[in-house]
Amino acid sequence: METILEILEDIRDDVDYETAEDLVDGKILNSFEVLQVVSELNDAFDIVIPASEVVAENFNSVKAIHALVQSLQ
């Protein structure tokens, strides 16, 4: 999870990602930032996140992102 936190903090460092549960639904991350996260995750974890998985529920929290990454590894 540390790598995911580092990726998120590189994109926006003004968010408390450890407690945030509505990163997308709360408009904390915009669509461009979510695509940046997807790209960084793909590179960092050597995975491919399909477009069908780029939905709010997979990116609303660090826990959700971590679960997505684990399911694709």
Secondary structure, 3 states (H helix, E strand, C coil): CHHHHHHHHHHCCCCCCCCCCCCCCCCCCCHHHHHHHHHHHHHHHCCCCCHHHCCHHHHCCHHHHHHHHHHHC
